[in-house]
């Protein structure tokens, strides 16, 4: 293979590593999901039981174990910390960029493959997504690969190769199910149904191909469920299935929202590709490819966005699978512009300039307002938010330069694109966005996080290794498990708030409350206030009789 064929993938790998890996552990994990998942991985390590998913050393039936296995491996290598918890997604991000390049090069051109990878790297939510500790980046990659292999199957004429694609698609969807649940299979089946309906069921997979697909799927996805049922009975599996149904039918954990919620999240959060991809979302007047990939990507986008608009539970990352087809469709538009030496539509360029400027102003406003809190506080109706803003966080004013530079880059990119200098404009647009995210996550986000949860997390960390109980009161959190590093084997009463407040405890008990609910502790004479910091109040209750 010519050396040049290795050169571009190597550059993509280096770019992914350069933009995704630095400062990965610069900010604490965020409550709930990031901390929840990292804690499940940590508890696997503490107990040595990798067949059960746990939180607070109790069964956690919401998720299968594959992502936690990945996090546990990372923690074995790099320690129990934020970097290790997020690293599996970062590696997945680099693999995703390479996958886009390889598929794009094989079906269109090397230029298209690079554009597709660049669109994913240089858009806000897709970029942040690979620097997080949530499950979805790995989950969505498996779904995407399963659907892409089905795309291959639909275009292939040779029976033996079609069977290989069917088996591989089943393996990837099985891995997706082991990562987050049966929605992986649902997404593939819905996309397949819409595609073959649009094609009047021409070249529909044969029964033997579907049988092989489901056999591979069951072998991969069913192994862990079978082992769990064998060891623990139907209880955990039954709870898992019930939870998956609840996600589809009711707003779990209070995560509700209007039907258009995901349209707004994707339109704003996926800037700039959400603007660039618009023409390709609604029409297919681009050169045809051998596997009808454009049609598949359109279908994937609309299936995901419509399905999760109908689902009652509304969480931003539920629609994150749209990032895959949306980046493809944006690359289609850009590749067409480069190939035909034409500029993007004026309305797109105006929108890019307007929304890019608004993002820049927001990036400037956040640190400015943090330095002028007295201007913001009178407009806040939430006393907890007001107390959080009173946390002592040091700003030096240079943080605003990130937004200012990004504004200049956005205006330059739009000017270049207006002038028909597409290549230069595209490079400035996407690399400036990626660089902005990289620097902002280091310089600004840790300071923002210091207001929201920083005081509580520092308090939990100060108690690590001590023989104490720790309990948040009046709000739900997973942070005390991970940052206190709760040991296994505590008495079951350690989860009993009433016992910790009134019972005959055998060690000191530390309570964390929001400052807005401090009155809850007035009735407990032996509970003492240690201090308040930001929006949190910290209390201790000493045991009446100290047990050695």
C-alpha positions in Angstrom: 0.0 0.0 0.0 1.5 3.4 -0.9 2.8 5.5 2.0 0.3 8.2 1.2 -2.6 5.9 2.1 -1.2 5.8 5.7 -0.5 9.5 5.8 -4.0 10.8 6.0 -5.4 8.3 8.6 -2.3 9.1 10.7 -3.0 12.8 10.5 -6.7 12.2 11.4 -5.6 10.1 14.4 -3.2 12.8 15.5 -5.8 15.6 15.1 -8.3 13.5 17.1 -5.8 12.9 19.9 -4.7 16.6 19.9 -8.2 18.0 20.2 -9.8 15.3 22.3 -7.2 14.1 24.9 -5.7 17.3 26.4 -7.5 18.6 29.5 -9.7 15.5 29.6 -9.5 15.4 33.4 -9.5 19.2 33.9 -13.0 19.3 35.3 -14.8 17.1 37.7 -17.3 14.6 36.4 -20.8 16.0 36.2 -23.8 14.8 38.2 -25.8 12.7 37.4 -24.8 10.6 34.4 -21.0 11.0 34.2 -20.5 10.3 37.9 -23.2 7.6 37.9 -21.4 5.6 35.2 -17.9 6.1 36.5 -19.1 5.0 40.0 -20.5 1.8 38.5 -17.2 1.0 36.9 -15.3 1.8 40.2 -17.6 -0.5 42.2 -16.9 -3.3 39.7 -13.2 -2.8 40.6 -13.8 -2.6 44.3 -16.0 -5.7 44.5 -14.2 -7.7 41.7 -17.7 -8.5 40.4 -17.8 -7.6 36.7 -21.0 -9.5 35.9 -23.2 -7.1 37.9 -23.9 -3.4 37.3 -24.1 -1.7 40.7 -24.5 1.8 42.1 -24.0 2.2 45.9 -23.3 -1.5 45.8 -26.9 -2.2 45.0 -28.2 -3.6 41.6 -28.4 -0.9 38.9 -30.8 -2.3 36.3 -30.8 0.7 34.0 -27.8 -0.2 32.0 -25.9 -3.3 30.7 -22.2 -3.6 31.5 -20.1 -3.1 28.4 -19.3 0.6 28.8 -18.5 0.1 32.5 -16.1 -2.7 31.5 -14.4 -0.2 29.2 -14.2 2.4 32.0 -12.9 -0.2 34.5 -10.1 -1.1 32.1 -9.2 2.5 31.7 -9.3 3.0 35.5 -7.0 0.0 36.0 -4.5 1.7 33.7 -4.8 5.3 34.7 -6.4 5.3 38.1 -9.9 6.2 39.4 -10.2 9.7 38.0 -12.0 11.9 35.5 -9.4 11.2 32.7 -9.9 7.5 32.9 -13.7 7.7 33.1 -13.8 9.8 29.8 -11.0 8.1 27.9 -13.2 5.3 26.3 -15.2 8.0 24.6 -12.1 9.9 23.4 -10.8 6.7 21.9 -14.2 6.1 20.3 -14.1 9.6 18.9 -10.8 9.0 17.2 -12.1 5.7 15.8 -15.2 7.5 14.6 -13.2 10.1 12.7 -11.1 7.3 11.1 -14.3 5.4 10.2 -15.8 8.4 8.6 -12.7 9.0 6.5 -12.4 5.4 5.4 -16.1 5.1 4.4 -16.1 8.5 2.7 -12.9 7.7 0.8 -14.2 4.3 -0.4 -17.6 5.6 -1.6 -16.8 9.2 -2.7 -13.3 10.5 -2.4 -10.5 11.2 0.1 -11.6 14.8 0.2 -15.2 13.8 1.2 -13.8 11.5 3.9 -11.7 14.3 5.4 -14.7 16.7 5.3 -16.9 14.2 7.1 -14.4 13.7 9.8 -13.8 17.5 10.0 -17.5 18.1 10.4 -17.7 15.8 13.4 -14.5 17.2 15.0 -15.4 20.9 14.5 -19.1 21.1 15.7 -20.0 22.0 19.3 -22.0 19.0 20.7 -20.4 16.3 18.6 -17.0 17.6 19.8 -18.0 17.8 23.5 -19.7 14.4 23.2 -16.3 12.6 22.7 -14.8 14.4 25.8 -17.6 13.2 28.1 -18.1 10.2 30.4 -21.6 9.3 29.1 -22.4 6.1 27.4 -23.8 7.4 24.1 -20.6 7.9 22.0 -19.8 4.2 22.2 -23.4 3.1 21.9 -24.0 5.3 18.8 -20.9 4.1 17.1 -22.1 0.5 17.4 -25.5 1.4 16.1 -24.0 3.4 13.2 -21.7 0.4 12.2 -24.7 -2.0 12.4 -26.7 0.2 10.1 -23.8 0.8 7.7 -23.2 -2.9 7.4 -26.9 -3.3 6.5 -26.3 -0.6 3.9 -23.5 -2.8 2.5 -25.8 -5.8 2.5 -28.5 -3.9 0.6 -26.1 -3.0 -2.2 -24.2 -6.3 -2.4 -25.2 -9.0 -4.9 -23.0 -11.8 -3.9 -24.8 -14.1 -1.4 -21.8 -15.2 0.6 -20.7 -11.6 1.2 -24.3 -10.6 2.1 -24.3 -13.3 4.8 -21.0 -11.8 6.2 -22.5 -8.4 6.3 -25.6 -9.8 8.1 -23.5 -11.5 10.7 -21.3 -8.4 11.3 -24.4 -6.1 11.6 -25.8 -8.5 14.2 -22.5 -8.4 16.1 -22.4 -4.6 16.2 -26.1 -4.2 17.2 -25.4 -6.9 19.9 -22.5 -4.8 21.2 -24.8 -1.7 21.2 -27.4 -3.6 23.2 -24.7 -4.7 25.7 -23.7 -1.0 25.9 -27.0 0.7 26.6 -30.0 -1.6 25.7 -32.4 -2.8 23.1 -32.8 0.7 21.5 -29.8 -0.3 19.4 -31.9 -3.0 17.7 -35.0 -0.8 17.5 -33.0 1.9 15.7 -31.6 -0.5 13.1 -35.0 -2.1 12.5 -36.8 1.3 12.1 -34.2 2.6 9.7 -34.3 -0.7 7.7 -38.1 -0.6 7.6 -38.3 3.0 6.3 -35.5 2.4 3.7 -37.1 -0.7 2.2 -40.5 0.8 2.3 -39.1 3.7 0.3 -37.6 1.2 -2.2 -40.9 -0.8 -2.4 -39.1 -3.7 -0.7 -36.7 -4.3 -3.6 -33.6 -6.2 -2.7 -35.0 -6.9 0.8 -32.7 -9.2 2.8 -33.5 -12.9 2.5 -34.9 -14.8 5.5 -31.6 -16.6 6.0 -29.8 -13.2 6.2 -32.2 -12.0 8.8 -31.8 -15.3 10.7 -28.0 -15.0 10.7 -28.3 -11.3 11.8 -30.5 -12.3 14.8 -28.4 -15.3 15.6 -25.2 -13.1 15.8 -27.2 -10.5 17.7 -28.5 -13.0 20.3 -25.1 -14.6 20.8 -23.4 -11.2 21.6 -26.2 -9.5 23.5 -27.6 -12.6 25.1 -24.5 -13.9 26.7 -24.4 -11.5 29.6 -28.2 -11.6 30.1 -28.0 -15.4 30.2 -25.1 -15.4 32.7 -26.9 -12.9 34.9 -30.2 -14.8 34.8 -28.3 -18.1 35.6 -26.6 -16.5 38.6 -29.2 -14.1 39.9 -32.5 -15.2 38.5 -34.9 -13.1 36.4 -35.0 -10.2 38.8 -32.3 -8.0 37.4 -33.2 -8.7 33.8 -36.9 -8.0 34.6 -36.0 -4.7 36.2 -33.9 -3.8 33.2 -36.7 -4.5 30.7 -39.2 -2.6 32.7 -36.9 0.5 32.9 -36.4 0.4 29.1 -40.2 0.5 28.6 -40.5 3.4 31.1 -38.0 5.4 29.2 -40.3 5.2 26.1 -43.6 5.8 27.9 -43.0 8.3 30.7 -40.6 11.0 31.8 -38.1 9.1 33.9 -36.4 11.0 36.7 -38.3 14.2 35.7 -36.7 14.5 32.3 -39.7 15.8 30.4 -40.0 18.4 27.7 -41.9 19.7 24.7 -42.1 17.5 21.5 -39.7 19.9 19.6 -37.0 19.6 22.3 -34.6 17.5 20.2 -35.1 19.7 17.2 -33.9 22.7 19.2 -31.0 20.8 20.8 -29.7 19.5 17.4 -30.3 22.8 15.6 -28.4 24.9 18.1 -26.0 22.4 19.6 -24.7 21.0 16.3 -23.5 24.3 15.0 -22.2 24.8 12.3 -23.2 21.5 10.6 -26.8 22.0 11.5 -26.9 25.0 9.2 -24.7 23.5 6.5 -26.6 20.2 6.2 -30.0 21.7 5.8 -30.2 21.4 2.0 -29.1 17.7 2.1 -31.7 16.9 4.8 -34.6 17.4 2.4 -33.4 16.5 -1.0 -31.1 14.1 -2.8 -29.9 15.9 -5.9 -26.3 15.0 -5.3 -24.4 12.4 -7.4 -25.6 8.9 -6.5 -23.3 6.4 -4.8 -23.2 2.6 -5.1 -24.8 2.0 -1.7 -27.4 4.7 -1.6 -25.7 6.1 1.5 -27.3 9.6 1.2 -30.8 8.1 1.5 -29.7 5.9 4.5 -28.3 8.9 6.3 -31.4 11.0 5.7 -33.5 8.1 7.0 -31.3 7.7 10.1 -31.5 11.4 11.0 -35.3 11.6 10.7 -35.9 8.3 12.4 -33.8 9.3 15.4 -35.2 12.9 15.7 -38.8 11.8 15.3 -38.6 8.8 17.6 -37.1 10.7 20.5 -39.5 13.6 19.9 -42.3 11.1 20.5 -40.6 9.5 23.5 -41.7 11.1 26.7 -38.3 11.2 28.4 -36.3 14.2 27.0 -32.6 14.2 27.6 -30.2 16.1 25.3 -27.9 13.2 24.4 -30.8 10.9 23.4 -30.7 12.5 20.0 -26.9 12.2 19.7 -27.1 9.5 17.1 -28.2 12.3 14.7 -24.6 13.7 14.8 -23.5 10.8 12.5 -25.9 11.4 9.6 -25.9 15.2 10.1 -22.1 15.4 9.8 -22.4 13.2 6.6 -25.0 15.4 5.1 -23.0 18.6 5.9 -19.9 17.0 4.3 -22.1 16.3 1.2 -23.0 19.9 0.9 -19.4 21.1 1.4 -18.0 18.5 -1.0 -20.5 19.6 -3.7 -19.4 23.2 -3.2 -15.7 22.3 -3.5 -16.2 20.0 -6.5 -18.3 22.5 -8.4 -16.4 25.6 -7.3 -19.6 27.3 -6.0 -20.3 28.9 -2.7 -22.9 28.0 -0.1 -26.3 29.6 -0.3 -26.4 33.2 0.9 -29.0 32.4 3.5 -26.7 29.6 4.9 -23.8 32.0 5.1 -25.9 34.7 6.8 -27.1 32.1 9.4 -23.6 30.9 10.0 -22.5 34.5 10.7 -25.4 35.3 12.9 -25.4 32.1 15.0 -21.6 32.0 15.1 -21.7 35.6 16.4 -24.3 34.7 19.0 -22.2 31.8 20.2 -19.2 34.1 20.5 -21.1 36.7 22.5 -22.3 33.9 24.8 -18.7 32.7 25.2 -17.6 36.2 26.1 -20.6 36.9 28.3 -20.2 33.9 30.6 -16.8 35.0 32.1 -17.8 38.7 32.0 -21.0 38.0 34.0 -19.1 35.8 36.4 -16.9 38.8 37.2 -19.9 41.1 37.5 -22.2 38.8 39.5 -23.9 41.7 41.2 -25.6 42.6 37.8 -27.0 39.1 37.4 -28.1 38.2 40.9 -31.2 40.6 41.0 -32.7 38.7 38.1 -32.4 35.3 39.6 -35.5 33.8 41.3 -33.6 30.7 42.5 -32.0 31.2 45.9 -29.8 28.2 45.4 -28.4 29.6 42.2 -27.8 32.9 44.0 -25.8 31.1 46.7 -23.9 29.1 44.2 -22.8 32.4 42.5 -21.4 33.5 45.8 -18.7 30.8 45.6 -15.3 32.3 45.5 -13.9 31.7 42.0 -10.9 33.5 40.6 -11.3 35.1 37.1 -8.6 37.2 35.5 -10.5 38.6 32.5 -8.4 36.9 29.9 -11.1 34.2 29.6 -13.2 36.6 27.4 -10.4 36.5 24.8 -11.5 33.0 23.8 -14.9 34.3 22.7 -13.4 37.4 21.0 -11.0 35.3 19.0 -13.8 32.9 18.1 -15.9 35.8 16.9 -13.1 37.0 14.6 -12.6 33.5 13.3 -16.3 33.1 12.5 -16.5 36.4 10.7 -13.3 35.5 8.8 -14.7 32.1 7.8 -18.0 33.6 6.6 -16.1 36.3 4.6 -14.0 33.6 3.0 -17.0 31.5 2.1 -18.8 34.5 0.7 -15.8 35.2 -1.5 -15.9 31.6 -2.8 -12.7 30.6 -1.0 -14.4 27.5 0.2 -11.3 25.5 1.2 -9.9 28.2 3.4 -13.3 29.1 4.9 -14.1 25.5 5.8 -10.7 25.1 7.5 -11.2 28.3 9.6 -14.8 27.4 10.4 -14.2 23.9 11.8 -10.7 24.2 13.3 -11.5 27.4 15.1 -14.6 25.7 16.6 -12.6 22.7 17.7 -9.8 24.9 19.1 -12.3 27.1 20.9 -13.8 24.0 22.6 -10.4 22.7 23.6 -9.3 26.0 25.2 -12.7 26.9 26.7 -13.0 23.5 28.4 -9.7 24.2 30.2 -10.0 27.9 30.9 -13.7 28.4 31.6 -15.7 25.2 32.2 -13.8 24.3 35.5 -14.6 27.7 36.9 -18.3 27.3 35.9 -18.4 23.9 37.5 -16.8 25.4 40.7 -20.1 27.3 41.2 -22.5 24.4 40.5 -21.0 21.4 42.3 -17.4 22.2 43.2 -17.8 22.9 47.0 -19.7 19.6 47.5 -17.1 17.6 45.5 -14.2 19.1 47.4 -15.9 18.2 50.6 -16.4 14.6 49.6 -12.8 14.3 48.5 -11.6 15.6 51.9 -13.3 12.6 53.5 -11.7 9.9 51.3 -10.2 7.1 53.4 -11.9 8.1 56.6 -14.2 5.8 58.5 -17.3 7.9 58.2 -20.7 8.0 56.6 -21.6 10.6 54.0 -25.1 11.4 52.9 -26.6 14.3 50.8 -30.0 15.3 52.2 -32.8 16.8 50.1 -31.3 16.3 46.7 -30.3 13.4 44.5 -26.6 12.9 43.7 -24.1 10.2 42.9 -21.1 12.5 43.6 -20.5 11.3 47.2 -20.1 7.7 46.1 -17.4 8.4 43.6 -15.6 11.4 45.2 -15.8 10.0 48.8 -14.9 6.6 47.2 -17.4 4.8 49.4 -16.0 1.4 50.5 -17.9 -1.8 50.0 -19.3 -3.7 53.0 -20.9 -0.9 54.9 -23.9 -1.7 57.0 -27.1 -1.5 55.0 -28.1 1.3 57.4 -25.6 3.5 55.7 -28.2 4.1 53.1 -30.9 4.9 55.7 -31.2 8.6 56.1 -33.4 8.4 59.1 -31.0 6.1 60.9 -28.0 8.4 60.1 -29.9 11.3 61.5 -31.4 9.7 64.6 -30.0 6.2 65.1 -27.1 4.9 67.2 -24.4 5.5 64.6 -21.0 3.9 65.1 -18.9 6.6 63.3 -19.2 10.3 62.3 -21.9 11.1 59.8 -21.4 14.0 57.3 -24.4 15.5 55.7 -24.5 17.8 52.6 -27.5 20.0 52.0 -28.3 22.9 49.7 -28.3 26.1 51.6 -32.0 26.6 50.7 -33.0 23.6 52.8 -30.8 24.2 55.9 -34.0 24.5 58.1 -34.3 20.7 57.8 -31.5 20.3 60.3 -33.0 22.5 63.0 -34.8 19.6 64.7 -31.7 17.5 65.2 -29.8 18.7 68.3 -26.7 16.6 67.8 -26.1 17.6 64.2 -23.7 20.5 63.9 -23.1 22.9 61.1 -19.5 22.8 59.9 -19.7 25.6 57.3 -21.5 26.8 54.2 -19.8 27.3 50.9 -21.5 28.5 47.8 -24.9 26.8 47.6 -24.0 24.0 50.0 -24.1 23.5 53.8 -22.0 20.9 55.5 -23.0 19.2 58.8 -21.6 16.5 61.0 -23.1 14.2 63.6 -20.7 12.5 66.0 -21.6 9.1 67.5 -22.7 9.1 71.1 -20.4 6.3 71.9 -17.3 6.0 69.8 -16.6 2.5 68.6 -12.9 1.7 67.9 
